[in-house]
Amino acid sequence: MLLMFGYIACPPYTLTYDYIVEQQPIGRELFCRFCEKKPELARAISFLNQVTSYEVSPDEKRLTIATEMFEKYLEAKSHEYINQVNDYLKGAPFEEFLESMYFKRYLQWKWLEGQPVTKNTFRMYRVLGKGGFGEVCACQVRATGKMYACKKLEKKRIKKRNGERMALNEKQILQKVNSQFVVSLAYAFETKDALCLVLTIMNGGDLKFHIHNMGNPGFEEERVVDLKPENILLDDYGHVRISDLGLAEEIPDGEKTIKGRVGTVGYMAPEVVKNERYSFSPDWWGLGCLIYEMIEGKGPFRARKEKVKREEVDRRVKEDTETYSSKFSEDSRTICSQLLQKNPENRLGCSEAGAKSIKSHPFFKSVNFTCLQKCLCEPPFKPDPRAVYCKDVLDIEQFSTVKGVNLDPSDDTFFRKFNTGSVSIPWQTEMLETECFKELNLFGAEGGPSPDLIEDQPPPPSRGGLFERLFRRRVVSDKKVIEVYLISRNESTENYGPKNLTLSPRKTFLIGNMTPSVVASLCVTSFKK
């Protein structure tokens, strides 16, 4: 079996309600199953599920749902009345959960989650594209069948470009982020030649491909309510996610701004080009560039495939005002101009209101952001499952061999920081989505603990070495041949059971001198009888 529970142990996992129930998908599932056994707890879980449904429901249905919830759970005369939920569940019920077989099963899942990840965990398929340090290919988890994209970062190429900090920074940020709008990091491992990030596979291709290769350049404005187009990917259903966080920066605790001139020419904000300090203002500038390009079919400060020096593009970003064609409506023109303000203090999204000021702009008046966050909105475009939204394999440029770079033991420290295996939330989500959870999460008769959940059990006998297992199989095989031989001679086998197979010298001699063909014929004869 590729997936099998180990023995119960309690390593230093976080054992709080907020972590196990609210952050861990399998932890929440097991806690809910524990609560289902007790009516008063089952009502509380049912109420929380209703609240979740209310939060993602359309505005026109909310009043009806809220009225039903009030009458069912909050009216004192209702037989399903409850007067407290979260604070109550965090107390005695959670303590009881920690003493139950459901928590022991949770520890088994955590043990399984922590098993080493290697290249043998996956099947590798065709190349999808290339990144800065290596290829991106499709891959499949052998144990579950789930498909991912494997981003390979060649070790020698990283070292040659001094890219260790960038590679580790991307991995650590992806590991912390759990968002419907950012590709999820599910696994991180290393091979002899590469560091590998196993990410959400986005079969719909990237926005750059759709903007410039699917019909006329640009989109109709209705499709633009979805920073750089090639880093925005579409999934099977048309929902988008951001990828490639190699240049992302995490603002340290206690600080409000950072400094660094990084990014793609034509998309960097003026304050980045000037090497000034900044916080989130370049992100809103990037959003303005993205909306502009999605409508116009080219960037605001550089035409597609325009041959122009970097210095000239930087000058345009700092000094020129973008122009708008007839493709732009009044709402799309105003949001772009407000997001592309040269001075960050005047830029939309940079006030105390932050993202709320952008969400409330008339450009987004048709968007239900609550539903959008849950991926419940119907995308205006759904990729054709029969189409391949990427370049042909032969059109993807090959990386040249890295020469003059040798890996040494001093590089191992960096590699160990990268090679951390499974990422908790995506891994647990994979187990639930692929029904591996359903197949493995079995309990004993009448809902009691299964044998693997009973503590203080002796460990199973060792399988032994290869030669020991081969010898054991030979002994069993010899016993079966003896039994078949006796049956073929119409002799009783009562005295020759598995625990007491003793033969007279004559019979031992006969069996010991039988050729394989004679043994085979005896077996056939006995099976016919």
C-alpha positions in Angstrom: 0.0 0.0 0.0 1.2 3.5 -0.8 -0.7 5.0 2.1 -0.9 3.2 5.4 -1.2 4.5 9.0 1.7 4.2 11.4 1.6 3.8 15.1 0.1 6.4 17.4 2.5 9.0 18.7 2.1 12.5 20.0 4.9 14.7 18.6 5.0 18.4 19.4 2.0 19.4 17.2 -0.1 22.4 18.2 -3.0 21.0 20.2 -5.4 24.0 20.2 -8.9 24.3 18.9 -7.9 27.2 16.6 -5.2 25.1 15.0 -6.7 21.6 14.8 -10.4 22.5 14.0 -10.2 25.9 12.3 -6.9 25.5 10.3 -6.6 21.7 9.7 -9.1 20.3 7.1 -8.7 16.7 8.5 -8.8 18.0 12.0 -12.1 19.7 11.4 -13.6 16.7 9.7 -12.7 14.4 12.6 -13.9 16.9 15.2 -17.2 17.1 13.3 -17.5 13.3 13.3 -16.8 13.3 17.0 -19.5 15.9 17.6 -22.1 14.0 15.5 -22.1 11.3 18.2 -23.6 13.7 20.7 -26.9 15.6 19.8 -26.1 18.9 21.5 -22.7 19.1 19.8 -24.2 18.0 16.4 -26.6 21.0 16.6 -23.7 23.4 17.1 -21.8 22.0 14.1 -25.0 22.2 12.0 -25.4 25.8 13.0 -21.8 26.7 12.0 -22.4 25.0 8.6 -25.5 27.1 8.2 -23.5 30.3 9.0 -21.0 29.3 6.3 -23.8 28.8 3.8 -25.2 32.2 4.7 -21.9 34.0 4.2 -21.6 32.8 0.5 -25.3 33.1 -0.4 -26.5 35.8 -2.8 -27.8 39.0 -1.2 -31.4 38.4 -2.3 -31.5 35.0 -0.4 -29.8 36.1 2.8 -32.9 37.4 4.6 -34.7 34.1 4.0 -31.7 32.0 5.2 -31.1 34.3 8.2 -34.8 34.0 9.2 -34.7 30.2 9.0 -31.5 30.1 11.1 -33.0 32.3 13.8 -36.2 30.3 14.1 -34.3 27.0 14.1 -31.4 27.7 16.4 -31.8 31.0 18.2 -35.5 31.0 19.2 -35.6 29.8 22.8 -38.8 27.7 22.1 -37.1 25.7 19.3 -36.1 22.2 20.3 -32.8 22.8 18.5 -32.1 26.0 20.4 -28.4 26.8 21.1 -27.1 29.7 23.2 -23.4 29.4 22.5 -21.2 27.8 19.9 -17.5 28.5 19.4 -16.6 29.4 23.0 -18.5 26.3 24.1 -16.9 24.0 21.6 -13.4 25.2 22.5 -14.0 24.1 26.1 -15.1 20.7 27.4 -16.1 19.3 24.0 -12.6 19.9 22.6 -11.0 18.4 25.7 -13.1 15.3 25.3 -12.1 15.1 21.6 -8.4 15.1 22.6 -9.1 12.0 24.7 -11.1 10.2 22.0 -10.2 7.8 19.2 -10.9 10.6 16.7 -7.9 12.5 18.0 -5.7 9.4 17.8 -6.8 9.0 14.2 -5.8 12.7 13.7 -2.3 11.9 15.0 -2.1 9.0 12.5 -2.9 11.4 9.7 -0.3 13.8 10.9 2.2 11.0 11.0 1.3 10.1 7.4 1.6 13.7 6.4 5.1 13.9 7.8 6.5 11.0 5.8 9.5 11.8 3.5 8.7 13.0 0.0 11.0 12.0 -2.9 10.8 11.9 -6.7 9.3 8.4 -6.3 6.2 10.0 -4.7 5.2 11.2 -8.2 4.9 10.3 -11.9 6.4 12.9 -14.1 4.7 13.9 -17.4 5.1 16.5 -20.2 6.8 19.9 -19.9 4.3 22.7 -19.5 6.8 25.6 -19.7 9.9 27.1 -18.2 10.7 29.3 -15.2 13.8 31.3 -14.3 15.7 28.3 -12.9 14.3 25.3 -14.8 11.3 23.5 -16.4 7.8 23.2 -15.2 6.1 19.9 -15.9 2.9 18.1 -15.1 3.1 15.4 -12.4 0.8 13.0 -10.5 0.9 11.7 -6.9 1.1 8.0 -7.1 -0.9 7.3 -4.0 -3.9 9.5 -4.8 -3.8 10.2 -8.5 -4.0 14.0 -8.1 -2.3 16.1 -10.8 0.0 18.9 -10.0 2.6 21.1 -11.7 6.2 20.5 -10.6 8.4 23.5 -10.8 12.1 22.4 -11.0 14.8 24.7 -9.8 18.2 23.4 -11.1 20.7 23.5 -8.2 23.6 24.6 -10.3 21.6 27.3 -12.1 20.5 28.7 -8.7 24.0 28.8 -7.4 25.4 30.4 -10.6 22.9 33.2 -10.4 23.1 33.6 -6.6 19.4 32.8 -6.5 19.3 30.9 -3.2 17.5 33.7 -1.3 14.9 34.1 -4.1 14.2 30.4 -4.3 13.9 29.9 -0.6 11.8 33.1 -0.2 9.3 31.9 -2.8 9.0 28.5 -1.1 8.5 29.9 2.4 5.9 32.5 1.3 3.9 29.9 -0.7 4.1 27.6 2.3 2.4 30.2 4.5 -0.2 31.4 2.0 -3.5 29.6 1.8 -5.7 31.5 -0.6 -8.0 30.7 -3.5 -6.2 33.3 -5.5 -2.6 32.0 -5.1 -1.4 28.7 -6.4 -0.9 26.3 -3.4 2.4 24.6 -2.6 1.6 21.0 -1.8 5.1 19.5 -1.6 8.7 20.6 -1.6 11.5 18.1 -2.2 14.9 17.7 -3.8 16.5 15.4 -6.3 20.2 15.0 -7.1 20.1 17.9 -9.5 17.0 20.1 -8.7 14.8 21.6 -6.0 11.2 20.9 -6.7 8.0 22.8 -5.8 4.8 20.8 -6.4 2.1 23.4 -7.1 -1.6 23.6 -8.1 -1.9 22.7 -11.7 -3.8 25.3 -13.7 -5.0 23.7 -16.9 -6.4 26.9 -18.3 -3.1 28.4 -19.1 -1.9 31.9 -18.3 -3.6 35.3 -19.0 -0.8 36.4 -21.4 -1.6 33.4 -23.6 -5.3 34.2 -23.6 -4.8 38.0 -24.1 -2.5 37.6 -27.1 -3.2 34.2 -28.6 -7.0 33.7 -28.3 -8.6 35.9 -31.0 -7.9 39.7 -31.1 -5.6 41.1 -28.5 -7.4 42.1 -25.3 -10.7 41.1 -23.6 -14.1 42.5 -23.5 -14.5 44.7 -20.4 -16.9 42.2 -18.8 -14.1 39.6 -18.6 -11.6 41.9 -17.0 -13.1 41.8 -13.5 -10.9 39.0 -12.6 0.8 41.3 -11.9 1.8 40.5 -14.7 -0.4 38.4 -17.1 1.9 35.4 -17.5 1.9 35.0 -13.7 -2.0 34.8 -13.6 -3.1 31.3 -14.3 -6.6 29.8 -15.0 -7.9 26.5 -13.6 -10.3 24.1 -15.2 -13.3 26.2 -14.4 -11.9 29.7 -15.3 -11.0 30.8 -11.8 -7.6 32.6 -11.6 -4.6 32.3 -9.3 -1.3 34.2 -8.9 1.8 32.2 -9.5 5.6 32.8 -9.3 6.2 34.6 -6.1 10.0 34.6 -6.5 10.1 38.4 -6.3 7.5 38.7 -3.5 8.7 40.2 -0.2 7.4 39.6 3.3 7.3 42.8 5.4 9.0 41.9 8.7 7.2 42.3 12.0 7.6 45.8 13.4 8.3 47.4 10.0 5.9 49.2 7.6 8.0 49.5 4.5 10.7 47.7 2.5 13.2 48.7 -0.2 14.3 46.9 -3.3 14.4 47.4 -7.1 12.9 44.2 -8.3 10.2 43.3 -10.8 9.5 43.2 -14.6 10.2 46.1 -16.8 7.0 48.0 -17.5 5.2 46.7 -14.5 7.3 48.2 -11.7 5.8 51.1 -9.9 7.5 54.5 -10.0 8.6 54.2 -6.4 10.3 50.8 -7.2 12.0 52.3 -10.2 13.3 55.1 -8.1 14.5 52.6 -5.4 12.4 54.3 -2.7 10.8 52.6 0.3 7.3 51.2 -0.1 4.7 48.8 1.3 1.7 47.6 -0.7 1.5 50.4 -3.2 3.4 48.6 -6.0 0.7 45.8 -5.9 -2.1 48.3 -6.6 0.0 49.7 -9.5 0.5 46.2 -10.8 -3.3 45.7 -10.7 -3.8 48.9 -12.8 -1.2 47.6 -15.4 -3.0 44.2 -15.5 -6.5 45.7 -16.0 -5.2 48.1 -18.7 -3.4 45.3 -20.6 -6.5 42.9 -20.4 -8.6 45.6 -22.0 -6.1 47.2 -24.5 -4.1 44.1 -25.4 -0.8 45.8 -24.5 0.8 47.3 -21.4 0.3 51.0 -20.5 3.9 52.0 -21.0 5.2 49.5 -23.5 3.7 47.9 -26.7 3.9 44.2 -27.0 7.2 43.1 -28.7 8.3 46.8 -28.8 12.1 47.1 -28.9 12.9 49.7 -26.5 15.6 50.1 -23.9 14.9 49.6 -20.2 15.9 53.1 -19.4 13.2 54.5 -21.7 10.5 52.3 -20.2 11.5 53.4 -16.7 11.3 57.1 -17.9 7.8 56.5 -19.3 6.7 54.9 -16.0 8.0 57.9 -14.0 6.9 60.7 -16.3 4.4 59.8 -19.0 0.6 59.5 -18.6 -1.0 56.4 -20.2 -3.5 56.9 -23.0 -6.9 55.3 -23.3 -8.6 54.0 -26.5 -12.3 53.6 -27.2 -12.1 50.1 -25.7 -12.3 51.6 -22.2 -15.6 52.6 -20.5 -15.7 55.4 -18.1 -15.5 53.1 -15.1 -12.5 51.1 -16.5 -10.7 54.3 -17.4 -11.1 55.9 -14.0 -10.0 52.8 -12.1 -6.9 52.4 -14.2 -6.0 56.1 -13.9 -6.5 56.0 -10.2 -4.4 52.8 -9.8 -1.7 54.2 -12.0 -1.1 57.4 -10.1 2.6 58.3 -10.0 2.4 59.4 -6.4 1.6 56.4 -4.1 -0.2 58.7 -1.6 -2.7 59.5 -4.3 -3.1 56.0 -5.6 -6.3 54.0 -5.2 -5.9 51.4 -2.4 -3.1 53.2 -0.6 -5.4 55.1 1.8 -6.5 53.8 5.2 -9.5 52.1 3.6 -7.0 49.9 1.6 -8.6 47.2 -0.5 -12.1 48.3 0.5 -11.7 51.5 -1.6 -11.0 49.3 -4.7 -13.8 46.9 -4.1 -16.3 49.7 -3.8 -15.3 51.3 -7.1 -18.1 51.2 -9.7 -15.9 49.1 -11.9 -16.6 46.1 -9.5 -20.3 46.9 -8.9 -21.3 43.5 -10.4 -18.9 41.5 -8.3 -20.0 39.6 -5.1 -16.7 39.5 -3.3 -17.9 37.0 -0.7 -18.9 34.5 -3.4 -15.7 35.3 -5.3 -13.5 34.4 -2.3 -15.3 31.0 -2.2 -14.9 30.5 -6.0 -18.7 30.3 -6.2 -19.0 33.0 -9.0 -19.5 31.6 -12.5 -16.4 32.7 -14.5 -17.2 34.5 -17.8 -14.8 32.1 -19.6 -14.4 28.3 -19.0 -11.4 26.6 -20.6 -12.1 23.9 -23.1 -11.0 20.6 -21.4 -9.9 19.3 -24.8 -7.6 22.2 -25.5 -4.0 22.7 -24.4 -3.5 26.3 -23.4 0.3 26.3 -23.6 3.1 26.1 -26.1 3.8 22.9 -27.9 6.6 20.9 -26.2 8.9 21.4 -29.2 8.3 25.2 -29.0 9.5 25.4 -25.4 13.1 26.5 -25.3 15.6 24.1 -23.7 17.8 25.2 -20.9 21.5 25.1 -21.7 23.9 23.1 -19.5 25.3 25.0 -16.6 29.1 24.9 -16.7 31.7 25.9 -14.3 29.6 25.4 -11.2 30.1 22.6 -8.6 28.0 21.7 -5.7 29.7 21.1 -2.4 28.7 20.1 1.2 28.3 23.8 2.1 25.2 23.9 -0.2 23.5 21.1 1.8 22.3 23.6 4.5 20.3 25.5 2.0 18.9 22.3 0.4 17.7 21.0 3.8 15.8 24.2 4.4 14.0 23.7 1.0 13.4 19.9 1.3 10.5 19.9 3.8 8.1 17.4 2.3 4.3 17.8 2.5 2.6 21.1 3.2 -0.2 20.6 5.8 -3.4 22.2 4.4 -3.0 21.3 0.7 -1.9 17.7 1.6 -5.0 17.2 3.9 -7.2 18.8 1.3 -5.8 16.3 -1.3 -6.6 13.4 1.0 -10.2 14.6 1.4 -10.8 15.5 -2.3 -9.4 12.2 -3.7 -11.4 10.1 -1.2 -8.2 8.6 0.3 -9.6 9.9 3.6 -12.8 7.9 3.1 -10.9 4.7 2.2 -8.4 4.9 5.1 -10.4 6.5 7.8 -12.2 3.3 8.9 -13.1 2.4 12.5 -14.0 -0.8 14.2 -17.3 -2.7 14.6 -20.2 -0.6 15.8 -18.2 2.6 15.5 -15.5 1.5 18.0 -11.8 1.9 17.6 -10.0 -0.2 15.0 -7.1 -2.3 16.1 -4.6 0.3 15.0 -6.2 2.8 17.4 -5.7 0.6 20.5 -2.7 1.7 22.4 -0.1 -0.4 24.2 -0.2 -3.0 21.5 3.0 -4.8 20.7 4.6 -3.8 17.4 4.1 -6.1 14.4 6.9 -8.7 13.8 9.7 -7.5 11.7 9.5 -8.5 8.0 13.2 -9.5 8.2 15.7 -9.2 5.4 15.2 -10.3 1.8 16.9 -13.7 2.3 14.8 -14.4 5.4 11.6 -13.7 3.5 12.6 -15.8 0.5 13.5 -18.7 2.8 10.2 -18.4 4.7 8.3 -18.6 1.4 10.3 -21.7 0.4 9.3 -23.4 3.6 5.6 -22.7 3.1 5.9 -23.9 -0.5 7.6 -27.2 0.5 4.8 -27.8 3.0 2.2 -27.4 0.4 4.0 -29.7 -2.0 4.2 -32.4 0.7 0.5 -32.0 1.4 -0.4 -32.2 -2.3 1.8 -35.3 -2.7 0.1 -37.1 0.1 -3.4 -36.2 -1.2 -2.4 -37.5 -4.6 -1.5 -40.9 -3.0 -4.9 -41.0 -1.1 -3.1 -40.8 2.2 -4.4 -39.0 5.2 -2.9 -35.5 5.9 -4.1 -35.4 9.6 -0.6 -36.2 10.8 1.0 -33.7 8.5 -0.6 -30.4 9.4 1.3 -27.1 9.2 2.5 -27.4 12.8 3.7 -31.0 12.6 4.9 -31.9 9.1 7.0 -35.0 9.8 7.5 -37.7 7.3 9.0 -41.2 7.3 12.5 -41.5 5.8 11.0 -43.3 2.8 8.5 -40.5 2.1 11.1 -37.9 2.7 13.4 -39.6 0.2 10.6 -39.8 -2.4 9.7 -36.1 -2.1 13.3 -35.1 -2.0 14.0 -36.9 -5.3 10.9 -35.7 -7.2 11.7 -33.7 -10.3 9.8 -30.4 -10.9 7.7 -32.0 -13.6 6.6 -34.8 -11.2 5.7 -32.2 -8.5 3.7 -30.2 -11.1 1.8 -33.3 -12.3 0.9 -34.2 -8.7 -0.4 -30.7 -8.0 -2.6 -30.9 -11.1 -3.9 -34.3 -10.1 -4.8 -33.1 -6.6 -6.5 -30.0 -7.8 -8.6 -32.1 -10.2 -9.7 -34.3 -7.3 
